[in-house]
């Protein structure tokens, strides 16, 4: 059931994306420090979305890694206490 819901949400988002993409195929200027370039609005939005996804994954993995290290540290602290009880 969860897979069906996920597919329905995916298809709705895909349909919304296609619906908004087709009429907005204009060229927009992308200005940066050393110059500028004309790029399609759709491509710019997809690049921005991809960058946001990668940054989100990166920071989430940093948080998970920090928790993993903290868990390992606490396990090391717990070992002597377990030995005393045995």
C-alpha atoms as one frame of an Amber mdcrd trajectory, in Angstrom:
protein
   0.000   0.000   0.000   2.840   2.377   0.840   4.437   1.738  -2.554   1.197
   2.624  -4.313   0.936   5.875  -2.365   4.580   6.700  -3.144   4.022   6.054
  -6.856   0.879   8.185  -6.898   2.727  11.064  -5.214   5.640  10.651  -7.630
   3.351  10.688 -10.661   1.491  13.747  -9.372   4.744  15.609  -8.829   6.016
  14.527 -12.236   2.801  15.709 -13.887   2.980  19.019 -12.040   6.592  19.434
 -13.117   5.797  18.768 -16.765   2.785  21.095 -16.601   4.892  23.940 -15.207
   7.919  23.237 -17.389   6.378  23.339 -20.850   5.110  26.950 -20.759   8.207
  28.229 -18.900  10.920  27.330 -21.393  12.312  30.876 -21.475  15.968  31.763
 -21.398  17.065  33.566 -18.252  20.441  35.169 -17.512  22.589  33.448 -14.917
  25.063  36.006 -13.607  28.186  34.960 -11.737  31.421  36.692 -10.730  33.333
  36.361 -13.992  30.458  36.649 -16.471  26.991  35.463 -17.302  25.265  32.849
 -19.426  21.772  32.393 -20.849  20.174  29.180 -19.559  16.678  27.728 -19.761
  14.600  28.375 -16.668  13.801  24.678 -16.397  17.456  23.684 -16.377  18.234
  26.333 -13.776  15.433  25.091 -11.528  16.544  21.469 -11.897  20.142  22.392
 -11.091  18.996  24.314  -8.035  16.834  21.382  -6.924  19.703  18.934  -7.421
  22.068  21.171  -5.444  19.531  21.400  -2.608  19.073  17.630  -2.557  22.829
  17.006  -2.454  23.356  19.569   0.290  20.496  18.045   2.289  21.966  14.562
   1.933  25.435  15.809   2.856  24.333  17.580   6.035  22.077  14.690   7.003
  24.975  12.254   6.610  27.179  14.524   8.718  24.551  14.388  11.472  24.234
  10.588  11.205  28.031  10.224  11.309  28.191  12.385  14.434  25.533  10.232
  16.107  27.372   7.045  15.089  30.617   8.362  16.633  28.789   9.331  19.821
  27.231   5.862  19.953  30.651   4.231  19.569  32.063   6.427  22.334  29.223
   5.506  24.679  29.678   1.795  23.916  33.350   2.090  24.855  32.387   3.767
  28.136  29.851   1.044  28.841  32.291  -1.886  28.418  34.066  -1.502  31.810
  30.737  -1.218  33.629  29.500  -4.435  32.005  32.699  -6.287  32.977  32.249
  -5.301  36.640  28.725  -6.700  36.704  29.711 -10.042  35.157
